[in-house]
């Protein structure tokens, strides 16, 4: 997911995206543990997407409070 796409989202949408990515990370962890994971790079990609979502959400929240 690109940062520009995330910046266009509202804080509520970012929270929803965060929950969706956490669920995906959870499922990927189980797939890796059971040996069913085919795309191993997806784990890293999801982890970084979670960090991006949290960063943009924190920036938006900080911007809302300062106004």
C-alpha positions as CSV (number, residue, x, y, z in Angstrom):
1,X,0.0,0.0,0.0
2,X,1.3,3.4,-0.9
3,X,1.6,6.2,1.6
4,X,-0.3,8.6,-0.7
5,X,-3.3,6.2,-0.6
6,X,-3.1,6.1,3.2
7,X,-3.0,9.9,3.5
8,X,-6.2,10.2,1.4
9,X,-8.0,8.0,4.0
10,X,-9.8,9.3,7.1
11,X,-8.7,8.2,10.6
12,X,-11.6,5.8,10.8
13,X,-10.7,4.2,7.5
14,X,-7.1,3.9,8.7
15,X,-8.3,2.2,11.8
16,X,-10.3,-0.3,9.7
17,X,-7.3,-0.9,7.5
18,X,-5.2,-1.5,10.5
19,X,-7.6,-4.2,11.9
20,X,-7.7,-5.8,8.5
21,X,-3.9,-6.0,8.2
22,X,-3.6,-7.4,11.8
23,X,-6.0,-10.2,10.9
24,X,-4.1,-10.9,7.8
25,X,-0.8,-11.0,9.7
26,X,-2.4,-13.4,12.2
27,X,-3.5,-15.7,9.4
28,X,-0.1,-15.5,7.7
29,X,1.6,-16.5,11.0
30,X,-0.5,-19.6,11.3
31,X,0.1,-20.5,7.6
32,X,3.8,-20.2,8.2
33,X,3.7,-22.3,11.3
34,X,1.8,-25.1,9.6
35,X,3.9,-25.0,6.5
36,X,1.1,-23.8,4.2
37,X,2.5,-20.3,3.4
38,X,3.4,-20.0,-0.2
39,X,4.3,-16.3,-0.5
40,X,6.7,-15.7,2.4
41,X,7.4,-12.1,1.3
42,X,3.8,-11.2,2.1
43,X,4.6,-11.4,5.9
44,X,7.2,-8.7,5.6
45,X,4.9,-6.6,3.3
46,X,2.0,-6.8,5.7
47,X,4.2,-5.9,8.7
48,X,5.4,-2.8,6.9
49,X,1.9,-1.8,5.8
50,X,0.8,-2.0,9.4
51,X,3.7,0.4,10.3
52,X,2.7,2.8,7.5
53,X,-1.0,2.8,8.6
54,X,0.0,3.5,12.3
55,X,2.4,6.3,11.3
56,X,-0.1,8.1,9.0
57,X,-2.9,7.7,11.6
58,X,-0.7,9.1,14.3
59,X,0.2,12.1,12.1
60,X,-3.4,12.7,11.3
61,X,-4.4,12.5,15.0
62,X,-1.6,14.9,16.0
63,X,-2.7,17.3,13.2
64,X,-6.3,17.2,14.4
65,X,-5.3,18.0,18.0
66,X,-3.2,21.0,17.1
67,X,-5.9,22.7,15.1
